[in-house]
Amino acid sequence: MRIFTGILSIQASIVGFLSWFDSNHLTSVNLISMPENLSRLAGLILSIVMLIAGVLIILAKENDFLLFLALILWVFGIILGLLFSPSFSGLYFRPICCFICLLSGVYIFTDYNRNNR
């Protein structure tokens, strides 16, 4: 489950990077009507945060600190993604992926038998 969560986060960040490079001709809409150049920068930061969190959870086999750091990054990603990042289709794909990864990460973090295996 930890590997699945990391791969989901990394794939969503790659989709974010691709949309960031390809969004020059599209108009973006975000929830607080930020200027387009700032919302594009927020989208880039969100993609970087998701990439780092995905790598951290893959590396956090027995290290609870790395897992906790990934959870904090996903919470930051949800906030950043919902408020500041652009949505080109009306669907906030990356914040939804951050939420799924956060739920999965909390389950992994609270699994008491994880360190006993």
N, C-alpha and C positions, 0 to 999 in steps of 0.2 A: 504494500500500500504506500509505503514511503517513496519507492521508486516511481510509482504511478503518479503520485502527487507532484514530485519533482519534474517529471516529464511533461505533465499538463501545464505547469507553470512556465517551463522553458518554451514549450510550443506556443503558448499564448504570448510570450514575450517576443518570439520570432515573428508572429503575425502582427504584433504591434510595431516592430521595427519595419516590416514590409509596408504597413499602412502609413508609417511616418515618412518613408521615402517616396511613396506614391501619392501623397495627399497634397501635392502642390496645386493641382487644378480643382480640387474639391473644396466646397465650403463646409466647415465643421460647425456643429452645434454642441454646446455644453450647457450645463444646468445653470451657471451663474453668468453667462454671457461675457466671458472673458474675450479679449482680443485674440484673433486667430493665431498670431505668432506665439503668444504665451501658452495657449492651449496645446499647440503642437509641441512646445518644450515640455509641458507637463506630461504629454503622451510619451515622449522619449524617456523622461525620468521614470514613468510608470513601467515601461518596458525593461529598463535597467534594473529596477527594484525587483520585478518578477523574475528576471534571469538570475539575479544574485540569490533570491529566496529559493528558487528551484535547485540551484547548485548546493546551497547550504543544507537543504533537507535531504538531498541525496548523500551528502557527506556525513550527516548526523546519525550514524548507525547506533552509536552508544553515547554520543555527546549531547546531553540535554540542552546545553547552552546554545549550540548551533541550531537546534530545533526551535528553541524559544526565540532566537533572533529571526529565524524564518517566519515565525508566527507574527512577530512585531512588524516585519516588512510587509506581510500580506495585509495586516490591518491598515498600515500606512497606504498601501496600494489601493485598498477599497476606498478610502477617503479621497485620495488623490484622483482615482479613476472616476468616481461618481461626481465629484464637484468640479474638477478642473480639466480632465482629459476630454478630447473631442470624441464625439460619436458621429460617424459618417452615415450610418444606416438607421440610427434611432435605437440600436441595441448596444448596450454597454457590455461587450464581450469580455474584455479584460477584467473589469471589476467582478463580473460573475465568476470568472475563473479564479480570481483571488479569493472570493467567498467560498467556493468549493474546496480550494486548497487549504483555506483556513479551517474549515470544518474537519477535513481529513487530518490536518496537522494537529488539531486539538485532540482528536481521537487517538492519534499516535502518541501524543505527549502524555495523555492520561492513561495509556495502556501500561498497567503495572507489571505485566509479565514480559515486557519488551526487553528489559535488561537481564532477565533470568535465563534467556535462551542461549 
